Amino acid sequence: MQDTLDYARTLARDEILEMQTRGHDVAALQAEFKRLTKAKRQSVERYHALYEKAHALGDAPGYRGREPSDLAGIKKLRPRGPRVLKAPGGTRLKDKVLGGWLGRIAGCILGKPVEGWPKQKIEDALVKAREYPLSDYFTERFCKAAGMNRKPHCLRNNIRFAARDDDLDYTILGLHLVERHGFNFKPEHVAEQWLARFPYHMVYTAERVAYHNLVRGIEPPESASFENPYREWIGAQIRADAFGLVSPGMPARAAQLAFSDAALSHTANGIYGEMWSAATTAAAFSTDSPEDALRAGMREIPQRSRLYEALDATIDWSKQHRDWQDTWQEIMRHCGKMSSVHTINNAMIVAMALMHGKGNFTRTIGIAVMGGLDTDCNGATAGAMLGTMLGAEKIPARWYNCFHDELHSVLVGFNVCSIADLAERTYKQALRHRRARAGR
């Protein structure tokens, strides 16, 4: 009973936070929640009633009808623009696919030791360790400067393989989905693979709620919305890369694949985050300009959504300010009250890193991680986008030699993978996808 009560309490608390993020006045709801938590007798029913009261507030003020969760509705509200771009083939395509994989893994491992840390804490420890700005994996000296009691295994000179992380599990699973079900897979196929390959305790927030809903027989798209306060958090955005990497120069196709994945667990901006990320990676095959890639990704989501507007503002701020820290301040003024694992604020950090990184891989993933919030996710996403743009040959070898071509995962059947093999399989799917679209 206590577990059930705790769960109901958490749902109510986090739904109120979600509504605050959307711009609703939640003072009365917060006061009611506080009274409930102090009451001698608490009940699941009263917390559920409070959850429903918060949930009923609905769309962000001024955004009703502007943030649909169905694919047809999303497509109607996209800005105009090219949906297919010219992309390389042959060895250059293969190198870019490998660059996307290596970039994601390096960015993830870089951000892993400081996941959830605020920007200032990371910066203070880096300065104290005389390692600011961040230009390589964290060190034991950094850990000592930060007062860390434990030493993470993802430290410079300690890395022997790419450690397991959910940001990487989902990239492997995305590739497997395409290999198993083709380029028209449905959310039901995603659900099937989650239940077959993911341990329940290794998925989090929106994914855990969706998983729980699936077990209870609640199928997509309801699995994404039923009692899910995390439906616009970052979980879907981190699952995008495989869909971009198998869609070179096809941002619209990448976004459609990402939608089928995201709709299992997310709604509205939670879905848009994955669509934007996948489309940006697909566009990165076709341009040397981070801004062009970011804007190609944005063309696949509703133009008047909160995510689109936030990304548009971030690009403008990045062009106005020479120092990324000034852009970061603008981002915090815009969405400083959001959860540190929301889609919108973390997407803004990624866009900031791409813009201020100016095509330099080390600088880009360094900024993505130094910006704080969901550091492993942001390092991974920025790394994948720029790694795809640059290709493996232009990523400094120190970022990946330490992996010894080995990536670990909790996915059943994929516990230890060769990175080179994953990239080769992705390249083959990219060629299949390109041929399939050309034949239409």
N, C-alpha and C positions, 0 to 999 in steps of 0.2 A: 504493500500500500504506500509506503514511504517513497519508493521509486516512482510510482504513478503520480503521487502528489508533487514530487520534485519536477517531474516531466511537465506536468500541467503548469506549475509555477514558471518554469523556464520558457514555455511557449508564450505565456501571457507577457512576461517581461520582454522577450525578444520581439514580439509583434508590436508592442508599444514603441520599442526602439525603431523598428522598421517604419512605423507611421511618422515618428519624429524625423527620420531621415527624409521622408517624402515631403516634409514641410507642414505637417498637420500640427495643430496645437494639442499637445498631449498632457498638459499639466494636470487636468482632472483625472486622467487615466493613471498617471504616475502616482498621484495622491491615493487613489483607490487601491492600487497595487501595494503601496506602502502600508495601508491600513490592513489589507489582507495578510501580509507577511507578519504583522505584529499581533494578529488575532490569536487568542488561545486555541480556538478551534478553527482549523483550516479545512477546506474541502476542495476536492478536484473539480466539483461542479462550479464553484464560485470562480475559480481560476479560468475554467473553460468559458464561462460567461464573460469574463473580462477580456479574454482572447477574442471572442466573437465581437465584442463591442469595439475593440481596437481594429479588428479586421474589416469591420463594416465601414470604416472611414474611407477605404478604397484608394482610388488613384490620387496621385499627387495633385494638389490644387493647381488648376490651370492646364493639366495634362490629360484630362478625360478624352478618350478617343484618339489620343496621339501616341499611345504606347500599347498597341495590340500584342497578343501573344500567339496568334496564328500566322502561318507563313503567308497566306494570301493577303492578310491585312498588313503585314510588315512590308511586303513587296509594293503594295499600293502607295506607301508613304516614304519610299526610298527617294533620294534625289536622282536626277537623271545623270547618266554618265556611261562610259564604256563598261561592259560586263565581261569582256574578253580582251586580254592584253597579249602582246607578243612576248613569248618566253623562249629561252634557249633550249637546245636539245643536246644529245650526245654527252660527251664528258663534262661539259659545263653544267648541264642540268644535273648530272649525277653528283658533281661537286657541291652544287647548291643544296641538294637534298641532304647530303652528309653535313654540310654547314649548318642546316637547320637543326638537325639532331644534336650535333656537338654544341651548338650555341645554347640550345635549351638545357642540356644537361649541365654545362658549365655554369650558366646563370643560376640554375637551381641550386647546385652544390655551393656556389658562392654565397647565396643568401640564406642557406639552411641554418648556419650557426646563430643567426640573429633574427630568426623568424619572429615577427610580432613586436620587435623592438621599436621604440620611437626613434626618429631621426637623430635627435640630440644625443641620446645615449650611445648610438653607434659612432657618431662624430667625436664625442668626447673621448671614447676609448681609443679610437684611431689616432687622434692627436696625441694622447698620452703615450701610446705605443710607438709614436713617430712613424705611423703608416698611413697618414692622411695625405692626399685622397686615396681611396681604395683602388689598388691597381693589381692585386693578386689575391689568392685565397687568404682567409684569415689565419693568423698565427697563434701560437701559444702565448706569445708576448701580448697580443691583443686580449686574449682571454684573461690574462693576469691583470691588465690595465682595466678591464671591465669588471673585475671582481667575480668572475665566474667560478663557481665551485667545481664544476665538471668541465672536462675538455672534450668538446665535440670531436667526432672522428673525421669530420669534413674540414680538416685544417691542412694548411700547406705542409708538405713533407710527410703527412700522415695518410694522404689519400692513396689507396691502392686499387680502388674501383669506384664506380659511380654508385653511391649508396641509394637504397630504396627511398622513394618519396612519392606521395600521391600525385604530384605534378608530373612525374615520369611514368607512373603506373598507367595513367589515363592516355598518355601518348602511345604507349604500347597497345593498349586496348583499342584505341581508335584505329590503328593500323589493322589490328586483327578483325575488327568489325568490317572494314572495307574488303579485306581478303575473303572473309567468310560470307558476307551478305551483299557484296557489290556496292555500287554507287547510288543505290536507291533504298538503302536500309531504312528501317522505321524505328521509332522509339521503342516499340515492342522488342526489336532485336537487341537494342541496347540493354533493355531490362533483363532479357534472357542471359546476356553475357555477364552483367553485374552479378546476378544471383549465382551463376555458375562459377565465377572466377574471383570475385572480391570477398574477402572475409568482412563480415558486417562491421567489426570494430576498427577496420582500417579505412572507412569512409566517414566523412564529417559533414556537419551542418546540413545544407540542403540535400546532399547526397545521402546522408544517413536517414533523413526524414523520408525521402523518396524510396529508399531501400525498405524501410519499415512499412511504408504504405503498400509497396508491391507485395510484401509478405502477407499483408492483411487483405490482399485481393483488390487493392485500389490501383487501377491501371492508368497509364498516361492518356490524356494530359492531366487528369485529376491527381495523379501521383505527385505532380509538381506543386499543386496549389493547396492540397488538403493539409491543414495544420502545419504549414511550412513557412515560418517567419523568415527563412533564409533564402527565399526564392529569387531574390535579386542580389545575393552575395556572389563572391568571386568563383564559386565552385565550377560553374560551367566554363567560365573564361579560361581556366587552366587546362581544359580538355580539348582545346581547339587545334593544336599544332598538326596532328596527323592529317586532318582534313585540308589544311592549307598546303601541306607538303605533297599530297597526292593530287593537287589541283594547280599545277604551275600555270600562271597567267590566266587563271579562271576564278577570279574572286567571287563571282556570283555562285558558281558551283560549290566552292569551298564553304560559303555561307549557308547554302542549302543543306550540305552534309552536317554542318555544325548545328543547324536548327534541329535536325532529327535527333541529334545527341542531346542537346540542351533541353528540349521540351519534356524530357523525362523528369527533370528535377527543378526546372526554373521557369520563370515567367518574365515577360516584358524586358527590362534592362538586364536581367540575368541572362536571358536568351541572347540579347543583342551583344553582350560582351563576348560570347563565344563566336557569334557570327562575324563580328568586327575583327576579332583576333585571327580567325581562320582566313578571312578575306585579305587581311593585311599581309599575312604570310604568303598567300598565293600571289599577291601583287608584288611582293618583294623579289620574285623571280624575274620581274620585268622592268625594274628600275634601279637606279643607283641613288635615288633620292628618298630618304626616310619620310619626308613630308608627303611625297607623291604616294608612297605605299600606304601611309596612314589614312590619307584621304580616299584612296581606292577602297580601303576597308570600310570607311565611314559611309560610302555610297551604298552599302548593303544593309543599312539599318535605317529606321525612321528618322527623317531629317529634323523633326521637331521633338524628338525624345530627349530625355535628360542626358543620356549618355552621349548622343551626338553633340548636343550643345556644349557639354563639358569638354569633350575632345576638341571641338572647334576652338573653344576659348583657350585651351592649353596650348594648342599650336600657335595661336596669336600671341599669347604671353611669352612663349619660347622665342618668338621672333623679336619681341620687344626688349627682352632682357638678355644680356650677355652671360650672366651668371645663372646657372640652373637653380641656385638657392632662392633667387628672387622669384622665379617661376614657381618653385615649391611653396613659397609664402602665399602666392596667389591661389594655388590649389587648396591650401589649408583654409584660406578665408572663404573659399567657395564651398567646401564640404568637410570642414574640420570636425563636425559633429557626427559624421557617419561612422559606422563600425569600421574597424581597421581591416576587415575582410569583405567590404562591400565591393561590388563590381566597379562602380563609377570612379571612386577616388583612386583605386589601384590602376584602372585603365589610364587615368590621367598621369599617374607616375610613370607608366610605361611610355606614353606618348612624350612626356617631358624628357625621359632618358634618350629616346630615339632622336628627338630634335636637338638636344644639347650635346649628344654624343657625336653628332656630325659624321657618322660613318666609321668612327673608331670603335672597334669591338670592346676593348678594355674599358674605355671611358664610358661607353653606353651601359654595360652591365654594372659597372661600378656606381654610376649615378642611380640606376634602378634600385640597387640594394641600399645605398646610402640614404635614399629618400624615405626609408622606413616602411611602415605598414606591413603588407604581406610580402616580405623581402624575397623569399625563395620563389614565390609565384611570379613576382615582377621581374626578377632577374632572369627567370626561365623564359617568360614571354618576350621580353626585350631581346634576350639572347637568340631565341629562335627566329624572330623577325629579321634581325640584323645578320645573323649567321646565314640565313637563306639568301639575303641580299649579297653578302660578300662571297659566300662559298667557303668550304673548309680550308682551301689553300691560303686564304687571307686572314684566318683566325690564328693568333699566336699559339704555337704548339704547347706552351706551358699550360694552357687552359684545358687540354685534353690528353696529353701524353700520360698523365698520372692515372687515367682511368684504365689503362692497359686493355682497352677495348671490351670492358666488362661493365654491364649495367644490371643491378639487382632490382627485383620487384617482388611484391606479394601476390601477384596474379597467378592463379593456378595454371601451370603449364608454361610459365614464363619467368621462373624464379631467377635464373641467371641468363642474360642475353648478350650476344655479341653486338656491339653498337654498329660495326660495319655491316653485319648481316641485316639488322633492322633498317639501315639506310638503303641497302641494296634492294630489300623487299619493297620499301617505300618507292624507290625509283621505278621498279617494275609496275607498281600500281599507278604511278604518275603517267607512265607511257600508256597503260591500258585506258586510263581516264581520258587522256588526250585523244587517243584513237576513237574511243566511244563517242566523244563529243563531235569529232570531225565527221563521223559517219552519220550524224543525225540529219 
